[in-house]
Amino acid sequence: MSKIDRLSKRVAVIDATGCTGCMVCMEFCEFDAIIKVPNPFSDDPMVSSICQVDLLQCTGCAWCAKPCPWDVIQMFNRELVPEEAILEDEEIAERGVLLTAGNLSGE
């Protein structure tokens, strides 16, 4: 059985267009599945980085979503997440694949 076969059915997705990079989610994630990446959506130096989920590490527990003060973390079925977005944390920063809730919900 490969690592992909053992992944959770649900994953957390941080809407990159609404994240302020406050890192509250990182404090609650016991699996180190959330990392900081450069924010391509903002010219505001106060929001120069945002949080994104390493989907290979995410267990789908939703502990990060509940305390988010901006309510920008949603849980999605893993099958809705584009395969190119399932990257190791270093690759997220390198390739700049950022998810938004709109990408996945069709909004």
N, C-alpha and C positions, 0 to 999 in steps of 0.2 A: 504494500500500500504506500503510495507516494504522499509527500507532505500536502500536496494539493487535495488529495482524497480525504485527508483528515481535517480540512479547514471547516470552520463553523458555517452554518447555513446562512447566518445573518452577520452583517458587518456594520460598524459605525462609519458614517460619512460626514465629514465636516464641510459645510458649504463654504468654499473658499472665498466667495464674494461677501460673506457676512462675518467671517472670523476676524477678531481684533488682535489675536495672538496673546491673549491674556494668560494663557497656560493653565487655567483652572482644570481643564480636561486632563492635562498631563499629570496633575497632582492625584487625580482619581484613578488613572489607568495603572493597574497593578502589573500589566504585561508589557510595559514600555512600548506600546504600539502607536504612540503619538509622537510626532517629531515637529520641529520648527523648520519652516522653509521660507525663502524669500516671497514676499507678497507682490505678485504681478498686477494686482488690481488697484493698487493705491499709490498715489504720489505723496501721501501724508507720511512724513518721517516717523510719526508716532505709531504707525501701523506698517512698519517696514517688513515684518515677518508675521506669518500666520501658522496655525497648527494644521497638520494633515495626518491621516491615519495610515500606518503601514498595514495594508490589508492582509499581508501574510502573517502578521503577528496578532491581528485583532481576533478576539475570541467571541465577539458578539454579545458581551455581557451587558452593554449599555450603561455601565457605571460612569462613563465619561459624559453621556448625553444629559443625564438628569441635572448635574450641577452647572451646566453651561449657562452663564448669565445672558448670553445673546440668543440662546435657543436655536443654534445653527447646526446642531449635531442630530442627525436622523439615522435610524436603523433601516437598512435595506437588505433584501434577499441578495446573497452573494451573486446569484446568477444575473442580476440586473447591472452589476458592476462590469464595465468594459474590461476585457482581459488586459489591455495595455495599461490599465490603472493599477493592476496588482503587481507592485514593484517592491523591492527591498528599499529600506529607508534612504540609502545613498542614491539609488536610482531615481527616487521621487524628486530629490533636489536637482539631480543632473538633467533629467528629461523634462521636468516642469509639468508633469501630468497632474493637474489639480482637478478635483471633482467639485461639482456644485450640485445642490439638490435638484436643480433644474435639469442637469445632464441625465439624471436617473429617473425622475418622475415625469419627464416629458413636458414640464412647464416652460 
